[in-house]
Amino acid sequence: MLESESVLLQRFASTGDAEAFSEIVRRHAGMVYGMSLRVLSDADLTVK
């Protein structure tokens, strides 16, 4: 069962749980990358 973002954030904030942080990053990395492409309008300026 997938944990909600609020549960993952609580785990990370309270104990520094690296697995919780990794899951948050995994879930949102594509959205952050896509938004950076739209804002910068240049794929060469984004970190891959």
PQR file with spaces between the fields and no chain letter, atoms N, CA, C, O and H, PARSE charges and radii, in Angstrom:
ATOM       1  N    MET     1       0.842   -1.192    0.000 -0.4000 1.5000
ATOM       2  CA   MET     1       0.000    0.000    0.000 -0.0000 2.0000
ATOM       3  C    MET     1       0.880    1.245    0.000  0.5500 1.7000
ATOM       4  O    MET     1       1.834    1.337    0.772 -0.5500 1.4000
ATOM       5  N    LEU     2       0.559    2.194   -0.859 -0.4000 1.5000
ATOM       6  CA   LEU     2       1.327    3.428   -0.955 -0.0000 2.0000
ATOM       7  C    LEU     2       0.985    4.359    0.201  0.5500 1.7000
ATOM       8  O    LEU     2      -0.179    4.539    0.556 -0.5500 1.4000
ATOM       9  H    LEU     2      -0.216    2.119   -1.486  0.4000 1.0000
ATOM      10  N    GLU     3       2.023    4.941    0.773 -0.4000 1.5000
ATOM      11  CA   GLU     3       1.807    5.916    1.833 -0.0000 2.0000
ATOM      12  C    GLU     3       1.560    7.285    1.211  0.5500 1.7000
ATOM      13  O    GLU     3       2.085    7.594    0.141 -0.5500 1.4000
ATOM      14  H    GLU     3       2.969    4.795    0.484  0.4000 1.0000
ATOM      15  N    SER     4       0.760    8.101    1.886 -0.4000 1.5000
ATOM      16  CA   SER     4       0.477    9.438    1.386 -0.0000 2.0000
ATOM      17  C    SER     4       1.712   10.324    1.552  0.5500 1.7000
ATOM      18  O    SER     4       2.612   10.019    2.334 -0.5500 1.4000
ATOM      19  H    SER     4       0.333    7.850    2.755  0.4000 1.0000
ATOM      20  N    GLU     5       1.735   11.419    0.807 -0.4000 1.5000
ATOM      21  CA   GLU     5       2.847   12.349    0.920 -0.0000 2.0000
ATOM      22  C    GLU     5       2.968   12.891    2.333  0.5500 1.7000
ATOM      23  O    GLU     5       4.079   13.072    2.830 -0.5500 1.4000
ATOM      24  H    GLU     5       1.004   11.667    0.171  0.4000 1.0000
ATOM      25  N    SER     6       1.851   13.151    2.985 -0.4000 1.5000
ATOM      26  CA   SER     6       1.920   13.691    4.345 -0.0000 2.0000
ATOM      27  C    SER     6       2.583   12.710    5.302  0.5500 1.7000
ATOM      28  O    SER     6       3.331   13.127    6.186 -0.5500 1.4000
ATOM      29  H    SER     6       0.948   13.004    2.581  0.4000 1.0000
ATOM      30  N    VAL     7       2.323   11.415    5.144 -0.4000 1.5000
ATOM      31  CA   VAL     7       2.964   10.408    5.996 -0.0000 2.0000
ATOM      32  C    VAL     7       4.455   10.355    5.692  0.5500 1.7000
ATOM      33  O    VAL     7       5.280   10.305    6.604 -0.5500 1.4000
ATOM      34  H    VAL     7       1.716   11.076    4.426  0.4000 1.0000
ATOM      35  N    LEU     8       4.795   10.367    4.412 -0.4000 1.5000
ATOM      36  CA   LEU     8       6.205   10.332    4.032 -0.0000 2.0000
ATOM      37  C    LEU     8       6.941   11.573    4.544  0.5500 1.7000
ATOM      38  O    LEU     8       8.053   11.468    5.063 -0.5500 1.4000
ATOM      39  H    LEU     8       4.125   10.408    3.671  0.4000 1.0000
ATOM      40  N    LEU     9       6.327   12.733    4.399 -0.4000 1.5000
ATOM      41  CA   LEU     9       6.949   13.956    4.886 -0.0000 2.0000
ATOM      42  C    LEU     9       7.127   13.927    6.402  0.5500 1.7000
ATOM      43  O    LEU     9       8.157   14.364    6.916 -0.5500 1.4000
ATOM      44  H    LEU     9       5.424   12.819    3.978  0.4000 1.0000
ATOM      45  N    GLN    10       6.139   13.419    7.106 -0.4000 1.5000
ATOM      46  CA   GLN    10       6.244   13.309    8.562 -0.0000 2.0000
ATOM      47  C    GLN    10       7.394   12.380    8.945  0.5500 1.7000
ATOM      48  O    GLN    10       8.176   12.694    9.843 -0.5500 1.4000
ATOM      49  H    GLN    10       5.303   13.064    6.688  0.4000 1.0000
ATOM      50  N    ARG    11       7.495   11.250    8.272 -0.4000 1.5000
ATOM      51  CA   ARG    11       8.597   10.314    8.545 -0.0000 2.0000
ATOM      52  C    ARG    11       9.946   10.977    8.316  0.5500 1.7000
ATOM      53  O    ARG    11      10.860   10.842    9.129 -0.5500 1.4000
ATOM      54  H    ARG    11       6.860   10.996    7.543  0.4000 1.0000
ATOM      55  N    PHE    12      10.066   11.698    7.200 -0.4000 1.5000
ATOM      56  CA   PHE    12      11.337   12.347    6.884 -0.0000 2.0000
ATOM      57  C    PHE    12      11.636   13.472    7.868  0.5500 1.7000
ATOM      58  O    PHE    12      12.757   13.581    8.364 -0.5500 1.4000
ATOM      59  H    PHE    12       9.323   11.808    6.539  0.4000 1.0000
ATOM      60  N    ALA    13      10.641   14.308    8.154 -0.4000 1.5000
ATOM      61  CA   ALA    13      10.857   15.456    9.036 -0.0000 2.0000
ATOM      62  C    ALA    13      11.178   15.041   10.469  0.5500 1.7000
ATOM      63  O    ALA    13      11.993   15.679   11.136 -0.5500 1.4000
ATOM      64  H    ALA    13       9.730   14.219    7.752  0.4000 1.0000
ATOM      65  N    SER    14      10.546   13.989   10.934 -0.4000 1.5000
ATOM      66  CA   SER    14      10.730   13.614   12.337 -0.0000 2.0000
ATOM      67  C    SER    14      11.960   12.752   12.583  0.5500 1.7000
ATOM      68  O    SER    14      12.565   12.833   13.652 -0.5500 1.4000
ATOM      69  H    SER    14       9.884   13.471   10.392  0.4000 1.0000
ATOM      70  N    THR    15      12.340   11.928   11.612 -0.4000 1.5000
ATOM      71  CA   THR    15      13.447   10.999   11.851 -0.0000 2.0000
ATOM      72  C    THR    15      14.545   11.051   10.798  0.5500 1.7000
ATOM      73  O    THR    15      15.556   10.362   10.926 -0.5500 1.4000
ATOM      74  H    THR    15      11.849   11.861   10.743  0.4000 1.0000
ATOM      75  N    GLY    16      14.358   11.864    9.753 -0.4000 1.5000
ATOM      76  CA   GLY    16      15.345   11.893    8.675 -0.0000 2.0000
ATOM      77  C    GLY    16      15.350   10.621    7.850  0.5500 1.7000
ATOM      78  O    GLY    16      16.379   10.248    7.287 -0.5500 1.4000
ATOM      79  H    GLY    16      13.536   12.425    9.649  0.4000 1.0000
ATOM      80  N    ASP    17      14.207    9.950    7.772 -0.4000 1.5000
ATOM      81  CA   ASP    17      14.067    8.673    7.069 -0.0000 2.0000
ATOM      82  C    ASP    17      14.428    8.820    5.586  0.5500 1.7000
ATOM      83  O    ASP    17      13.684    9.425    4.814 -0.5500 1.4000
ATOM      84  H    ASP    17      13.370   10.253    8.229  0.4000 1.0000
ATOM      85  N    ALA    18      15.571    8.262    5.203 -0.4000 1.5000
ATOM      86  CA   ALA    18      16.055    8.371    3.823 -0.0000 2.0000
ATOM      87  C    ALA    18      15.141    7.659    2.837  0.5500 1.7000
ATOM      88  O    ALA    18      14.988    8.121    1.707 -0.5500 1.4000
ATOM      89  H    ALA    18      16.175    7.770    5.830  0.4000 1.0000
ATOM      90  N    GLU    19      14.537    6.561    3.228 -0.4000 1.5000
ATOM      91  CA   GLU    19      13.617    5.846    2.327 -0.0000 2.0000
ATOM      92  C    GLU    19      12.386    6.691    2.031  0.5500 1.7000
ATOM      93  O    GLU    19      11.912    6.715    0.895 -0.5500 1.4000
ATOM      94  H    GLU    19      14.661    6.185    4.146  0.4000 1.0000
ATOM      95  N    ALA    20      11.866    7.382    3.036 -0.4000 1.5000
ATOM      96  CA   ALA    20      10.710    8.255    2.825 -0.0000 2.0000
ATOM      97  C    ALA    20      11.074    9.380    1.859  0.5500 1.7000
ATOM      98  O    ALA    20      10.305    9.698    0.952 -0.5500 1.4000
ATOM      99  H    ALA    20      12.252    7.362    3.958  0.4000 1.0000
ATOM     100  N    PHE    21      12.249    9.981    2.056 -0.4000 1.5000
ATOM     101  CA   PHE    21      12.697   11.050    1.162 -0.0000 2.0000
ATOM     102  C    PHE    21      12.875   10.534   -0.259  0.5500 1.7000
ATOM     103  O    PHE    21      12.475   11.200   -1.214 -0.5500 1.4000
ATOM     104  H    PHE    21      12.874    9.723    2.793  0.4000 1.0000
ATOM     105  N    SER    22      13.463    9.370   -0.406 -0.4000 1.5000
ATOM     106  CA   SER    22      13.652    8.774   -1.734 -0.0000 2.0000
ATOM     107  C    SER    22      12.325    8.558   -2.442  0.5500 1.7000
ATOM     108  O    SER    22      12.220    8.786   -3.647 -0.5500 1.4000
ATOM     109  H    SER    22      13.788    8.829    0.369  0.4000 1.0000
ATOM     110  N    GLU    23      11.325    8.126   -1.715 -0.4000 1.5000
ATOM     111  CA   GLU    23       9.998    7.906   -2.313 -0.0000 2.0000
ATOM     112  C    GLU    23       9.373    9.225   -2.748  0.5500 1.7000
ATOM     113  O    GLU    23       8.761    9.295   -3.814 -0.5500 1.4000
ATOM     114  H    GLU    23      11.410    7.941   -0.736  0.4000 1.0000
ATOM     115  N    ILE    24       9.516   10.267   -1.942 -0.4000 1.5000
ATOM     116  CA   ILE    24       9.000   11.588   -2.317 -0.0000 2.0000
ATOM     117  C    ILE    24       9.678   12.054   -3.604  0.5500 1.7000
ATOM     118  O    ILE    24       9.011   12.523   -4.527 -0.5500 1.4000
ATOM     119  H    ILE    24      10.013   10.211   -1.077  0.4000 1.0000
ATOM     120  N    VAL    25      10.997   11.924   -3.663 -0.4000 1.5000
ATOM     121  CA   VAL    25      11.741   12.333   -4.858 -0.0000 2.0000
ATOM     122  C    VAL    25      11.306   11.509   -6.063  0.5500 1.7000
ATOM     123  O    VAL    25      11.086   12.064   -7.139 -0.5500 1.4000
ATOM     124  H    VAL    25      11.538   11.543   -2.914  0.4000 1.0000
ATOM     125  N    ARG    26      11.179   10.193   -5.901 -0.4000 1.5000
ATOM     126  CA   ARG    26      10.777    9.323   -7.004 -0.0000 2.0000
ATOM     127  C    ARG    26       9.419    9.741   -7.560  0.5500 1.7000
ATOM     128  O    ARG    26       9.214    9.738   -8.774 -0.5500 1.4000
ATOM     129  H    ARG    26      11.358    9.742   -5.027  0.4000 1.0000
ATOM     130  N    ARG    27       8.495   10.101   -6.671 -0.4000 1.5000
ATOM     131  CA   ARG    27       7.140   10.468   -7.105 -0.0000 2.0000
ATOM     132  C    ARG    27       7.090   11.796   -7.840  0.5500 1.7000
ATOM     133  O    ARG    27       6.233   11.991   -8.702 -0.5500 1.4000
ATOM     134  H    ARG    27       8.662   10.104   -5.686  0.4000 1.0000
ATOM     135  N    HIS    28       7.986   12.707   -7.519 -0.4000 1.5000
ATOM     136  CA   HIS    28       7.853   14.069   -8.032 -0.0000 2.0000
ATOM     137  C    HIS    28       8.981   14.518   -8.960  0.5500 1.7000
ATOM     138  O    HIS    28       8.923   15.628   -9.491 -0.5500 1.4000
ATOM     139  H    HIS    28       8.683   12.549   -6.819  0.4000 1.0000
ATOM     140  N    ALA    29       9.989   13.699   -9.167 -0.4000 1.5000
ATOM     141  CA   ALA    29      11.129   14.106   -9.992 -0.0000 2.0000
ATOM     142  C    ALA    29      10.722   14.466  -11.421  0.5500 1.7000
ATOM     143  O    ALA    29      11.206   15.457  -11.968 -0.5500 1.4000
ATOM     144  H    ALA    29      10.036   12.798   -8.736  0.4000 1.0000
ATOM     145  N    GLY    30       9.858   13.689  -12.017 -0.4000 1.5000
ATOM     146  CA   GLY    30       9.422   13.967  -13.382 -0.0000 2.0000
ATOM     147  C    GLY    30       8.695   15.290  -13.507  0.5500 1.7000
ATOM     148  O    GLY    30       8.906   16.030  -14.467 -0.5500 1.4000
ATOM     149  H    GLY    30       9.465   12.884  -11.573  0.4000 1.0000
ATOM     150  N    MET    31       7.838   15.594  -12.540 -0.4000 1.5000
ATOM     151  CA   MET    31       7.096   16.850  -12.561 -0.0000 2.0000
ATOM     152  C    MET    31       8.051   18.038  -12.401  0.5500 1.7000
ATOM     153  O    MET    31       7.908   19.045  -13.094 -0.5500 1.4000
ATOM     154  H    MET    31       7.666   14.993  -11.759  0.4000 1.0000
ATOM     155  N    VAL    32       9.014   17.922  -11.497 -0.4000 1.5000
ATOM     156  CA   VAL    32       9.982   19.000  -11.280 -0.0000 2.0000
ATOM     157  C    VAL    32      10.829   19.206  -12.535  0.5500 1.7000
ATOM     158  O    VAL    32      11.067   20.342  -12.944 -0.5500 1.4000
ATOM     159  H    VAL    32       9.129   17.103  -10.934  0.4000 1.0000
ATOM     160  N    TYR    33      11.276   18.126  -13.137 -0.4000 1.5000
ATOM     161  CA   TYR    33      12.075   18.236  -14.362 -0.0000 2.0000
ATOM     162  C    TYR    33      11.253   18.884  -15.482  0.5500 1.7000
ATOM     163  O    TYR    33      11.737   19.781  -16.173 -0.5500 1.4000
ATOM     164  H    TYR    33      11.082   17.203  -12.804  0.4000 1.0000
ATOM     165  N    GLY    34      10.009   18.425  -15.658 -0.4000 1.5000
ATOM     166  CA   GLY    34       9.155   18.993  -16.697 -0.0000 2.0000
ATOM     167  C    GLY    34       8.891   20.472  -16.483  0.5500 1.7000
ATOM     168  O    GLY    34       8.884   21.245  -17.441 -0.5500 1.4000
ATOM     169  H    GLY    34       9.616   17.697  -15.097  0.4000 1.0000
ATOM     170  N    MET    35       8.674   20.875  -15.240 -0.4000 1.5000
ATOM     171  CA   MET    35       8.430   22.283  -14.942 -0.0000 2.0000
ATOM     172  C    MET    35       9.686   23.113  -15.206  0.5500 1.7000
ATOM     173  O    MET    35       9.602   24.233  -15.708 -0.5500 1.4000
ATOM     174  H    MET    35       8.680   20.247  -14.462  0.4000 1.0000
ATOM     175  N    SER    36      10.848   22.556  -14.864 -0.4000 1.5000
ATOM     176  CA   SER    36      12.087   23.303  -15.126 -0.0000 2.0000
ATOM     177  C    SER    36      12.300   23.491  -16.626  0.5500 1.7000
ATOM     178  O    SER    36      12.789   24.537  -17.051 -0.5500 1.4000
ATOM     179  H    SER    36      10.916   21.646  -14.456  0.4000 1.0000
ATOM     180  N    LEU    37      11.945   22.507  -17.422 -0.4000 1.5000
ATOM     181  CA   LEU    37      12.034   22.661  -18.881 -0.0000 2.0000
ATOM     182  C    LEU    37      11.126   23.775  -19.377  0.5500 1.7000
ATOM     183  O    LEU    37      11.524   24.578  -20.221 -0.5500 1.4000
ATOM     184  H    LEU    37      11.547   21.656  -17.076  0.4000 1.0000
ATOM     185  N    ARG    38       9.902   23.823  -18.851 -0.4000 1.5000
ATOM     186  CA   ARG    38       8.967   24.867  -19.279 -0.0000 2.0000
ATOM     187  C    ARG    38       9.432   26.255  -18.842  0.5500 1.7000
ATOM     188  O    ARG    38       9.324   27.214  -19.606 -0.5500 1.4000
ATOM     189  H    ARG    38       9.578   23.171  -18.166  0.4000 1.0000
ATOM     190  N    VAL    39       9.947   26.366  -17.626 -0.4000 1.5000
ATOM     191  CA   VAL    39      10.376   27.668  -17.118 -0.0000 2.0000
ATOM     192  C    VAL    39      11.629   28.145  -17.840  0.5500 1.7000
ATOM     193  O    VAL    39      11.711   29.307  -18.236 -0.5500 1.4000
ATOM     194  H    VAL    39      10.035   25.587  -17.005  0.4000 1.0000
ATOM     195  N    LEU    40      12.599   27.263  -18.012 -0.4000 1.5000
ATOM     196  CA   LEU    40      13.868   27.654  -18.622 -0.0000 2.0000
ATOM     197  C    LEU    40      13.818   27.704  -20.141  0.5500 1.7000
ATOM     198  O    LEU    40      14.612   28.407  -20.765 -0.5500 1.4000
ATOM     199  H    LEU    40      12.532   26.319  -17.690  0.4000 1.0000
ATOM     200  N    SER    41      12.892   26.967  -20.738 -0.4000 1.5000
ATOM     201  CA   SER    41      12.756   26.896  -22.200 -0.0000 2.0000
ATOM     202  C    SER    41      14.038   26.438  -22.890  0.5500 1.7000
ATOM     203  O    SER    41      14.262   26.754  -24.058 -0.5500 1.4000
ATOM     204  H    SER    41      12.247   26.396  -20.231  0.4000 1.0000
ATOM     205  N    ASP    42      14.882   25.691  -22.167 -0.4000 1.5000
ATOM     206  CA   ASP    42      16.134   25.223  -22.749 -0.0000 2.0000
ATOM     207  C    ASP    42      16.579   23.964  -22.001  0.5500 1.7000
ATOM     208  O    ASP    42      16.982   24.034  -20.840 -0.5500 1.4000
ATOM     209  H    ASP    42      14.699   25.434  -21.218  0.4000 1.0000
ATOM     210  N    ALA    43      16.505   22.831  -22.668 -0.4000 1.5000
ATOM     211  CA   ALA    43      16.853   21.564  -22.018 -0.0000 2.0000
ATOM     212  C    ALA    43      18.308   21.517  -21.573  0.5500 1.7000
ATOM     213  O    ALA    43      18.642   20.792  -20.636 -0.5500 1.4000
ATOM     214  H    ALA    43      16.178   22.775  -23.611  0.4000 1.0000
ATOM     215  N    ASP    44      19.174   22.275  -22.228 -0.4000 1.5000
ATOM     216  CA   ASP    44      20.586   22.282  -21.853 -0.0000 2.0000
ATOM     217  C    ASP    44      20.843   22.968  -20.518  0.5500 1.7000
ATOM     218  O    ASP    44      21.911   22.788  -19.933 -0.5500 1.4000
ATOM     219  H    ASP    44      18.902   22.864  -22.989  0.4000 1.0000
ATOM     220  N    LEU    45      19.881   23.757  -20.021 -0.4000 1.5000
ATOM     221  CA   LEU    45      20.049   24.441  -18.743 -0.0000 2.0000
ATOM     222  C    LEU    45      19.555   23.611  -17.569  0.5500 1.7000
ATOM     223  O    LEU    45      19.779   23.984  -16.417 -0.5500 1.4000
ATOM     224  H    LEU    45      19.014   23.904  -20.496  0.4000 1.0000
ATOM     225  N    THR    46      18.894   22.505  -17.832 -0.4000 1.5000
ATOM     226  CA   THR    46      18.382   21.660  -16.758 -0.0000 2.0000
ATOM     227  C    THR    46      19.406   20.604  -16.390  0.5500 1.7000
ATOM     228  O    THR    46      20.237   20.214  -17.209 -0.5500 1.4000
ATOM     229  H    THR    46      18.712   22.202  -18.767  0.4000 1.0000
ATOM     230  N    VAL    47      19.339   20.153  -15.164 -0.4000 1.5000
ATOM     231  CA   VAL    47      20.213   19.083  -14.696 -0.0000 2.0000
ATOM     232  C    VAL    47      19.556   17.767  -15.048  0.5500 1.7000
ATOM     233  O    VAL    47      18.381   17.553  -14.747 -0.5500 1.4000
ATOM     234  H    VAL    47      18.663   20.470  -14.499  0.4000 1.0000
ATOM     235  N    LYS    48      20.304   16.886  -15.682 -0.4000 1.5000
ATOM     236  CA   LYS    48      19.740   15.603  -16.089 -0.0000 2.0000
ATOM     237  C    LYS    48      20.217   14.526  -15.179  0.5500 1.7000
ATOM     238  O    LYS    48      19.853   13.363  -15.354 -0.5500 1.4000
ATOM     239  H    LYS    48      21.258   17.060  -15.927  0.4000 1.0000
